[in-house]
């Protein structure tokens, strides 16, 4: 099933994202260009490798205390290089948006607060970047006017949540509307995607084809846990206009509009 994916008509028109093949911005060792800032593939690899190494160490320690031997799969974090690129690019664009709006971003969220739900050790650079991002995310969600709750934006977020395994695939628009209630988190996610997309077009963002669609790192509460997901908004060719809904996966609950702050804890 394919769900039409349009962040907002205005933002799609405003997105001027260029491909890496254009304007000489095609170095294979560059993951993304954001204006004059370059994010190298090596940087992405370093952040990713740090997550995997520290996560594996924590799992080994916990398994040793329980007298067990973890499998190779258990030693591997679910964090991907794409997740790292999503975070780096969105954080850069988000900082530009708050600077342009003269907004103050308080330093409130620590990596330790995210550790349990993010399932990444607080000492990793990835967790530290997420702490910065959540601080920025909270400010933008408060300051940006919520977007309309269109069927397109609703199904875009729904598709991203099914990909994250947070809700069953194959639901109708009517079913999704009932599951999402007032859809507050869809409105804010859509507004944020539009703002970052407009900024991407303004400063000229190019993404290495290896990383395909860059998404807004997002989180929402299901009432039982905090779900981390990514809502695509740019790719190597320009704005993302649709996404494929994956095969059905077991549901872990219906997302609520705004969840509590992530709990403090340890990776497991």
C-alpha positions as a Markdown table, in Angstrom:
| # | Residue | x | y | z |
|---|---|---|---|---|
| 1 | Unk | 0.0 | 0.0 | 0.0 |
| 2 | Unk | 1.3 | 3.5 | -0.8 |
| 3 | Unk | 0.3 | 6.5 | 1.3 |
| 4 | Unk | 0.6 | 9.9 | -0.3 |
| 5 | Unk | 3.2 | 11.9 | 1.5 |
| 6 | Unk | 3.0 | 15.7 | 1.4 |
| 7 | Unk | 4.4 | 17.6 | 4.3 |
| 8 | Unk | 2.5 | 20.8 | 3.3 |
| 9 | Unk | 1.8 | 22.3 | -0.1 |
| 10 | Unk | 3.7 | 25.4 | 0.7 |
| 11 | Unk | 6.8 | 23.6 | 2.0 |
| 12 | Unk | 6.9 | 21.3 | -1.0 |
| 13 | Unk | 6.9 | 24.3 | -3.3 |
| 14 | Unk | 9.6 | 25.9 | -1.2 |
| 15 | Unk | 12.0 | 23.0 | -1.1 |
| 16 | Unk | 14.9 | 23.6 | -3.4 |
| 17 | Unk | 17.1 | 20.7 | -2.4 |
| 18 | Unk | 19.7 | 19.8 | -5.0 |
| 19 | Unk | 21.2 | 16.5 | -5.8 |
| 20 | Unk | 24.8 | 15.7 | -5.1 |
| 21 | Unk | 25.3 | 15.5 | -8.9 |
| 22 | Unk | 24.5 | 19.2 | -9.2 |
| 23 | Unk | 26.9 | 22.2 | -8.7 |
| 24 | Unk | 29.9 | 19.9 | -8.0 |
| 25 | Unk | 28.6 | 18.9 | -4.6 |
| 26 | Unk | 29.1 | 15.2 | -5.3 |
| 27 | Unk | 32.1 | 14.1 | -3.3 |
| 28 | Unk | 31.6 | 10.4 | -2.4 |
| 29 | Unk | 33.2 | 10.9 | 1.0 |
| 30 | Unk | 30.6 | 13.5 | 2.0 |
| 31 | Unk | 27.3 | 12.4 | 3.6 |
| 32 | Unk | 25.6 | 15.7 | 3.3 |
| 33 | Unk | 26.1 | 19.4 | 2.6 |
| 34 | Unk | 24.1 | 21.9 | 4.6 |
| 35 | Unk | 24.9 | 25.3 | 3.2 |
| 36 | Unk | 28.7 | 25.7 | 3.7 |
| 37 | Unk | 28.8 | 22.9 | 6.3 |
| 38 | Unk | 30.0 | 19.5 | 5.2 |
| 39 | Unk | 29.2 | 16.3 | 7.1 |
| 40 | Unk | 31.7 | 13.6 | 6.0 |
| 41 | Unk | 30.9 | 9.9 | 5.7 |
| 42 | Unk | 33.8 | 9.4 | 8.1 |
| 43 | Unk | 32.0 | 11.5 | 10.8 |
| 44 | Unk | 28.9 | 9.5 | 10.3 |
| 45 | Unk | 30.8 | 6.2 | 10.5 |
| 46 | Unk | 32.6 | 7.4 | 13.7 |
| 47 | Unk | 29.3 | 8.3 | 15.5 |
| 48 | Unk | 27.8 | 5.0 | 14.3 |
| 49 | Unk | 30.8 | 2.9 | 15.4 |
| 50 | Unk | 30.8 | 4.6 | 18.8 |
| 51 | Unk | 27.2 | 3.6 | 19.4 |
| 52 | Unk | 27.8 | 0.0 | 18.4 |
| 53 | Unk | 30.9 | -0.4 | 20.5 |
| 54 | Unk | 29.5 | 1.2 | 23.7 |
| 55 | Unk | 26.1 | -0.5 | 23.3 |
| 56 | Unk | 27.9 | -3.9 | 22.8 |
| 57 | Unk | 29.9 | -3.3 | 26.0 |
| 58 | Unk | 26.8 | -2.5 | 28.0 |
| 59 | Unk | 25.1 | -5.7 | 26.8 |
| 60 | Unk | 28.1 | -7.8 | 27.5 |
| 61 | Unk | 28.4 | -6.4 | 31.1 |
| 62 | Unk | 24.7 | -7.0 | 31.7 |
| 63 | Unk | 24.9 | -10.5 | 30.3 |
| 64 | Unk | 28.0 | -11.4 | 32.3 |
| 65 | Unk | 26.2 | -10.4 | 35.5 |
| 66 | Unk | 23.4 | -12.7 | 34.6 |
| 67 | Unk | 25.7 | -15.5 | 33.6 |
| 68 | Unk | 24.6 | -15.4 | 29.9 |
| 69 | Unk | 26.4 | -15.1 | 26.6 |
| 70 | Unk | 24.8 | -12.5 | 24.2 |
| 71 | Unk | 24.4 | -13.4 | 20.5 |
| 72 | Unk | 25.9 | -11.1 | 17.8 |
| 73 | Unk | 22.4 | -9.7 | 17.1 |
| 74 | Unk | 22.0 | -8.8 | 20.8 |
| 75 | Unk | 25.2 | -6.9 | 20.7 |
| 76 | Unk | 24.1 | -4.7 | 17.9 |
| 77 | Unk | 22.2 | -1.4 | 18.5 |
| 78 | Unk | 19.3 | -0.7 | 16.2 |
| 79 | Unk | 20.8 | 2.7 | 15.4 |
| 80 | Unk | 21.8 | 3.0 | 11.7 |
| 81 | Unk | 24.0 | 5.4 | 9.8 |
| 82 | Unk | 20.9 | 6.8 | 8.3 |
| 83 | Unk | 19.7 | 7.7 | 11.8 |
| 84 | Unk | 23.0 | 9.5 | 12.3 |
| 85 | Unk | 22.6 | 11.5 | 9.1 |
| 86 | Unk | 19.0 | 12.4 | 9.9 |
| 87 | Unk | 20.1 | 13.7 | 13.3 |
| 88 | Unk | 23.1 | 15.7 | 12.0 |
| 89 | Unk | 21.2 | 17.4 | 9.1 |
| 90 | Unk | 18.1 | 18.1 | 11.1 |
| 91 | Unk | 20.0 | 19.5 | 14.1 |
| 92 | Unk | 22.0 | 21.8 | 11.8 |
| 93 | Unk | 18.8 | 23.0 | 10.0 |
| 94 | Unk | 16.9 | 23.4 | 13.3 |
| 95 | Unk | 19.7 | 25.6 | 14.8 |
| 96 | Unk | 19.4 | 27.8 | 11.7 |
| 97 | Unk | 15.6 | 28.1 | 12.1 |
| 98 | Unk | 15.8 | 29.0 | 15.8 |
| 99 | Unk | 18.6 | 31.5 | 15.1 |
| 100 | Unk | 16.5 | 33.2 | 12.3 |
| 101 | Unk | 13.6 | 33.4 | 14.7 |
| 102 | Unk | 15.8 | 34.7 | 17.6 |
| 103 | Unk | 14.6 | 31.9 | 19.8 |
| 104 | Unk | 16.4 | 30.8 | 23.0 |
| 105 | Unk | 17.0 | 27.0 | 23.4 |
| 106 | Unk | 17.5 | 26.0 | 27.1 |
| 107 | Unk | 19.9 | 23.2 | 27.9 |
| 108 | Unk | 17.4 | 21.0 | 29.8 |
| 109 | Unk | 17.5 | 17.4 | 28.4 |
| 110 | Unk | 20.5 | 15.3 | 29.3 |
| 111 | Unk | 21.7 | 12.2 | 27.5 |
| 112 | Unk | 21.1 | 10.3 | 30.8 |
| 113 | Unk | 17.4 | 11.2 | 30.5 |
| 114 | Unk | 17.2 | 9.7 | 27.0 |
| 115 | Unk | 19.3 | 6.7 | 27.6 |
| 116 | Unk | 16.7 | 4.1 | 28.5 |
| 117 | Unk | 14.2 | 4.9 | 25.8 |
| 118 | Unk | 16.8 | 5.7 | 23.1 |
| 119 | Unk | 18.5 | 2.4 | 24.1 |
| 120 | Unk | 21.9 | 4.0 | 23.5 |
| 121 | Unk | 24.5 | 4.7 | 26.3 |
| 122 | Unk | 24.5 | 8.3 | 27.5 |
| 123 | Unk | 28.2 | 8.6 | 26.9 |
| 124 | Unk | 27.9 | 8.3 | 23.1 |
| 125 | Unk | 28.1 | 11.3 | 20.9 |
| 126 | Unk | 24.8 | 10.1 | 19.4 |
| 127 | Unk | 23.0 | 10.4 | 22.7 |
| 128 | Unk | 24.5 | 13.8 | 23.3 |
| 129 | Unk | 23.3 | 15.0 | 19.9 |
| 130 | Unk | 19.9 | 13.7 | 20.7 |
| 131 | Unk | 19.9 | 15.7 | 23.9 |
| 132 | Unk | 20.6 | 18.9 | 21.9 |
| 133 | Unk | 17.9 | 17.9 | 19.4 |
| 134 | Unk | 15.2 | 17.3 | 22.0 |
| 135 | Unk | 15.9 | 20.7 | 23.6 |
| 136 | Unk | 15.6 | 22.3 | 20.2 |
| 137 | Unk | 12.6 | 20.2 | 19.2 |
| 138 | Unk | 10.6 | 21.3 | 22.3 |
| 139 | Unk | 11.2 | 25.0 | 21.5 |
| 140 | Unk | 10.2 | 24.6 | 17.8 |
| 141 | Unk | 7.1 | 22.6 | 18.6 |
| 142 | Unk | 6.0 | 25.4 | 20.9 |
| 143 | Unk | 6.8 | 28.3 | 18.5 |
| 144 | Unk | 5.8 | 26.9 | 15.1 |
| 145 | Unk | 2.1 | 27.2 | 14.3 |
| 146 | Unk | 0.7 | 23.6 | 14.1 |
| 147 | Unk | 0.0 | 22.4 | 10.6 |
| 148 | Unk | -3.5 | 21.3 | 9.3 |
| 149 | Unk | -4.3 | 17.7 | 10.1 |
| 150 | Unk | -4.7 | 16.6 | 6.4 |
| 151 | Unk | -5.1 | 13.0 | 5.4 |
| 152 | Unk | -1.7 | 13.3 | 3.6 |
| 153 | Unk | 0.2 | 14.5 | 6.7 |
| 154 | Unk | -1.7 | 12.0 | 8.9 |
| 155 | Unk | -0.7 | 9.0 | 6.7 |
| 156 | Unk | 2.9 | 10.3 | 6.4 |
| 157 | Unk | 3.3 | 10.1 | 10.1 |
| 158 | Unk | 1.4 | 6.8 | 10.3 |
| 159 | Unk | 3.7 | 5.3 | 7.6 |
| 160 | Unk | 6.8 | 6.4 | 9.6 |
| 161 | Unk | 5.4 | 4.8 | 12.7 |
| 162 | Unk | 4.6 | 1.5 | 11.0 |
| 163 | Unk | 8.2 | 1.5 | 9.7 |
| 164 | Unk | 9.4 | 1.9 | 13.3 |
| 165 | Unk | 7.2 | -1.0 | 14.4 |
| 166 | Unk | 5.0 | 1.2 | 16.7 |
| 167 | Unk | 1.6 | 0.5 | 15.1 |
| 168 | Unk | 0.0 | -2.0 | 12.8 |
| 169 | Unk | 0.2 | -1.4 | 9.0 |
| 170 | Unk | -2.7 | -1.6 | 6.7 |
| 171 | Unk | -5.1 | 0.8 | 8.6 |
| 172 | Unk | -7.4 | 3.1 | 6.7 |
| 173 | Unk | -7.4 | 6.9 | 7.1 |
| 174 | Unk | -10.5 | 6.7 | 9.2 |
| 175 | Unk | -8.9 | 4.1 | 11.5 |
| 176 | Unk | -5.7 | 6.2 | 11.8 |
| 177 | Unk | -7.7 | 9.3 | 12.7 |
| 178 | Unk | -9.4 | 7.4 | 15.5 |
| 179 | Unk | -6.1 | 5.9 | 16.7 |
| 180 | Unk | -4.3 | 9.3 | 16.7 |
| 181 | Unk | -7.1 | 11.2 | 18.5 |
| 182 | Unk | -6.7 | 15.0 | 18.0 |
| 183 | Unk | -3.5 | 14.3 | 16.1 |
| 184 | Unk | -1.5 | 17.0 | 18.0 |
| 185 | Unk | 1.8 | 15.2 | 17.4 |
| 186 | Unk | 1.0 | 14.9 | 13.7 |
| 187 | Unk | 0.4 | 18.7 | 13.5 |
| 188 | Unk | 3.7 | 19.6 | 15.2 |
| 189 | Unk | 5.7 | 17.0 | 13.3 |
| 190 | Unk | 4.3 | 18.2 | 10.0 |
| 191 | Unk | 5.0 | 21.8 | 10.9 |
| 192 | Unk | 8.5 | 21.0 | 11.9 |
| 193 | Unk | 9.1 | 19.1 | 8.7 |
| 194 | Unk | 7.9 | 22.0 | 6.7 |
| 195 | Unk | 10.1 | 24.5 | 8.6 |
| 196 | Unk | 13.2 | 22.3 | 8.1 |
| 197 | Unk | 12.4 | 21.7 | 4.5 |
| 198 | Unk | 12.0 | 25.4 | 3.8 |
| 199 | Unk | 15.4 | 26.1 | 5.5 |
| 200 | Unk | 16.9 | 23.2 | 3.5 |
| 201 | Unk | 15.8 | 24.9 | 0.3 |
| 202 | Unk | 17.1 | 28.3 | 1.5 |
| 203 | Unk | 20.6 | 27.2 | 2.5 |
| 204 | Unk | 21.0 | 24.5 | -0.2 |
| 205 | Unk | 21.1 | 21.0 | 1.1 |
| 206 | Unk | 22.6 | 18.1 | -0.8 |
| 207 | Unk | 22.4 | 14.5 | 0.4 |
| 208 | Unk | 24.6 | 11.6 | -0.6 |
| 209 | Unk | 22.4 | 9.0 | -2.5 |
| 210 | Unk | 23.7 | 6.4 | 0.0 |
| 211 | Unk | 21.5 | 7.9 | 2.6 |
| 212 | Unk | 18.4 | 8.4 | 0.5 |
| 213 | Unk | 15.6 | 10.3 | 2.3 |
| 214 | Unk | 16.7 | 12.4 | 5.3 |
| 215 | Unk | 14.0 | 12.4 | 8.0 |
| 216 | Unk | 13.1 | 14.5 | 11.0 |
| 217 | Unk | 14.1 | 12.6 | 14.1 |
| 218 | Unk | 10.9 | 12.4 | 16.1 |
| 219 | Unk | 9.5 | 10.8 | 19.3 |
| 220 | Unk | 6.0 | 10.2 | 20.6 |
| 221 | Unk | 4.5 | 8.3 | 23.5 |
| 222 | Unk | 2.3 | 5.2 | 23.1 |
| 223 | Unk | 1.3 | 5.4 | 26.7 |
| 224 | Unk | 3.5 | 2.4 | 27.3 |
| 225 | Unk | 6.8 | 3.6 | 25.9 |
| 226 | Unk | 8.5 | 6.4 | 23.9 |
| 227 | Unk | 8.8 | 5.6 | 20.2 |
| 228 | Unk | 11.5 | 7.1 | 18.1 |
| 229 | Unk | 10.8 | 7.4 | 14.4 |
| 230 | Unk | 11.9 | 9.4 | 11.3 |
| 231 | Unk | 9.6 | 11.5 | 9.1 |
| 232 | Unk | 11.3 | 11.9 | 5.7 |
| 233 | Unk | 11.4 | 15.4 | 4.3 |
| 234 | Unk | 14.3 | 15.6 | 1.8 |
| 235 | Unk | 16.3 | 13.2 | -0.3 |
| 236 | Unk | 19.1 | 13.4 | -3.0 |
| 237 | Unk | 16.6 | 14.5 | -5.6 |
| 238 | Unk | 14.5 | 17.0 | -3.6 |
| 239 | Unk | 11.4 | 16.8 | -1.4 |
| 240 | Unk | 10.0 | 13.4 | -0.5 |
| 241 | Unk | 6.5 | 13.1 | -2.0 |
| 242 | Unk | 5.5 | 9.6 | -1.0 |
| 243 | Unk | 6.4 | 6.6 | 1.1 |
| 244 | Unk | 5.6 | 3.0 | 1.0 |
| 245 | Unk | 3.8 | 1.5 | 3.9 |
| 246 | Unk | 5.6 | -1.6 | 5.1 |
| 247 | Unk | 4.1 | -5.0 | 5.8 |
| 248 | Unk | 2.0 | -5.3 | 9.0 |
| 249 | Unk | 4.0 | -5.5 | 12.2 |
| 250 | Unk | 2.8 | -6.2 | 15.8 |
| 251 | Unk | 1.3 | -3.1 | 17.4 |
| 252 | Unk | 2.8 | -1.8 | 20.7 |
| 253 | Unk | 0.0 | 0.7 | 21.3 |
| 254 | Unk | -1.5 | 3.8 | 19.8 |
| 255 | Unk | 0.6 | 7.0 | 19.9 |
| 256 | Unk | -0.7 | 9.9 | 22.0 |
| 257 | Unk | -0.3 | 13.5 | 21.1 |
| 258 | Unk | 2.4 | 14.4 | 23.6 |
| 259 | Unk | 4.2 | 11.9 | 25.8 |
| 260 | Unk | 6.1 | 12.5 | 29.1 |
| 261 | Unk | 9.7 | 13.4 | 29.1 |
| 262 | Unk | 11.9 | 10.3 | 28.5 |
| 263 | Unk | 12.7 | 8.5 | 31.7 |
| 264 | Unk | 16.3 | 8.2 | 33.0 |
| 265 | Unk | 17.8 | 4.7 | 32.8 |
| 266 | Unk | 20.4 | 2.6 | 31.2 |
| 267 | Unk | 20.7 | 1.0 | 27.8 |
| 268 | Unk | 19.5 | -2.6 | 27.6 |
